């Protein structure tokens, strides 16, 4: 595994390699999407908002990144926050042909600039996409960035996830869900979450927990609907350790 990671890091430094890998990844995602029989659950409100050109925020866990782009409505405009690391460039080039633009930055690098770009996205009445546990986790544990942008814009957050009947969880930190072709799949939307503008009496910390809980709920619901073993969030000890490293 160490040797594979070393080779992958070297490949991601090559523009030609990134271009080729991203093209193959885009083709694979599209093939899986087209050969899977999809069912969308509770999507009436966000789909109407897209149709009306109203902005909002989409949230899904990093491990459910693979199939999200083709599952979004083709007539909408979407921008996802992606890290500035090498794998971030790969993801950005992969989702671009699938109709999703990228805002580069994360909680660990380039966060302030990316935050400002996401604000511009919402002011253009477009949809902002955030993976609250990205780019490095802990798995299925929300960070504060999504709360901040929701509080500043006043826009609702819609938690969403997908699963399929033919899916493998990788042994990565996020338990990345690798969907396979010729399956049945679901895309499950949660109800909108509103974050108050003012952080009074710990309101923002409470809303961070609400986002985390509801996003985990739709993720595990999608797993159960596809007869998959639900992925569990990282242990609380990992959250404490990361917070200690940051401080």
N, C-alpha and C positions, 0 to 999 in steps of 0.2 A: 504493500500500500504506500509506503514511504517513497519507493522508487517511482510509482505511478504518479504521485503528487508532484514529484520533482520534474518529471517529464512534462506533465500538464502545465506547470508554471512556466517552463521554457517555451512551450508551444504558444501560450497566451501572450508572450512577448513578441511574437511574430505576427505582423499584420496579415500576411497571406494565410497563415494557419487559422487565425481568428475568423477571417472571411470565409474560409472553406468550412470550418466546423460550424459556424453560425448558419450557413446555408443548408448544411445537412440537418442541423437541429430544427430549422424552420420547416424543412420538407417532412421530417419525421412527425412533428407536431401536427401539421396539416393532414398528414396521412391518418394519424390516430383519430383526429377530430372527424374526418370524413367517414371513417369506417366504424365509428361508435354511434350507437343509438342514444341520443341525449334527451334527458328530461330536466326541465328547469322548474324550480319550486320557489314560490313566494317572490317572483321577480316583477310583479305588476307595477309596483310603485317606482323602483329605479328605472325600469324600461320606459315608463311614461315620462319620467324626468328627462331621460336622454332624448326622447322624442320631442319634448317641449324646449330643449336646449337649456335646461336648468343644471347648474353645477352641483356636484356632491363629491363625497370621498368614498372610495372603495378600499376595504381592508381585507387582506387574506394573509395567512401565514406563509412564510418563505417556502416551506415544504410543498405548497400547492401552486407553485409558480407555473409549472409546465403547460397546463392546458387553459389558463385563464384568458390569454389574448384572443384565441379564436372563439371562445365562448361569449365574449362581449359583443354587443350589437354593432354591426358593421357601419351603421350610420352615425355612431357617436365619435367624439374626439376624446382620447384618453392619453394621459401622461403618467408614467410610473417612475417613482424614485428608485434609482439603481446606484449601487456603490461605485466608487472610482477605481476599485481594484481591477485587475486583469479580467477576472470572471465577470465583472460588471459590464465591461465592454462587449464580451461575448453575448451576454443576455440582451444588451441594448440592440445589437445587430440582429439577434434572433427574432425579437418581437417587433422590430420596425416593419418588416414586410407583412406582418399580421395585423397592422393597423394601430400599434401602440407606440407613442413617442416616449423618450426617456429624459428624465431630469437627473443629472449626475451628482451624487453626494449621498452621505449617510450620517448616522449619529457619530461615527468615528472619524470621518474625513469629509470635508467639504459640506458639512451639514448646514451652515448658515446660508451659503449661496444657494444650495438646493431648496432650502425652505423658502427663500425669496422667489425662486423660479416656480415653485408649486403655487404660491400665492398668485403669481401672474397667470398661471393656468386657470385657476378658479375665477379670476376676474374676467377671463375671456369666455366664461360660461362653459368651460370644459371640465372633464372629470379627472380628479387627482387620484392616483393609486399608490398605496403605501403597504409595505409588508412590515408590520409593527415589530417583528422579532428579527428583522434583517439588519445588516448583512451577516452577522456572526452569532446571533442568539443572545441569551439562551432560548431554546426551542419553545415556541408558543407562549412566550412571555412578552407582553407589550412594553415598549419603551415610550418615553414621554413625548416624542416628536409628533405623533399622530394626535395626541391631546392638544398640543400647542396650536397646530394648524387648524384643528376643528374649532377651538376656542376663538381664535383670531378671525376666522372667516364666518363663523356661525352656521356652517354647512353641516348637514347630517352625515354620519358615517354609516355605510352599509357593510356589515360583515358578510363575507361570501366564501364558499369553498366548493371543491369538486371531488368526486371519487368515481372510480369505475370498477366493474366486476373483474377486470383483468389489470391488476396494478401491483407493483412491487415497491416496497419501501426500501430505499437505499440506507446503508449504514453510515450516513452522514449526520452531522449535528442536528439538522432539521428534519431527519427521516424523510428525505425527498421522495415524493410520490411519483414514480415512473409509470405512467399509463401505457398500456399496450393496445395494439389495434384489435378490431373485431370484438368489441365489448358493448356493454350497456353502461351508461354513465349518468350522473346527476350533477346539477349545479344548484346548490342550496343557498338562498339569500336569507339573511336575518332582517329583522325590523330596524328602522333607522335609529341611530343613537345621536343625541344632541349633547354637546359639551357646553356648559355655561361659560360666558366670556370671562367672568371674574372668578378667581380662585379663592373663594371664601370658605373658611372652615374645612380646608382639605378637599374641596370639591373636585379638583382636577385629579388628585390621586385616587379618589373613589371612582371617577369615570374611567380612569385607566384600567382599574380592576373590572369594571362593567364591560369595557371593550374586550378585554382578555377573556372573560367568561363567556360572552356571547359569541365571540369568534371561535372559541374552542367548541362551543355547543354546535354551531353549524358545521364545523369540520368533522366532529365525531358523528353527527347525524348523517352526513353524506357517506361516511365510512359504513355505518350500520345499514343504510339503504342499499349499499352495494355488497353487503355481506363481507366486509373487510373488518379486521381487528382495529378498533379505534386507536389512534396514536395519542399518547399521553404527553402533557406538557413536561418540560424539564423540571427536575426536583427543585424545590424552593432554595436549597443550598447553593445551586448554581447561580441563582439570581443574586443572592447575598455576596457570593465570591466576585461576580462581575461588578457589582456596585462598589465593592471594596477596592477593586483595581482602578475603577474610574476616579474614585475620590482620592 
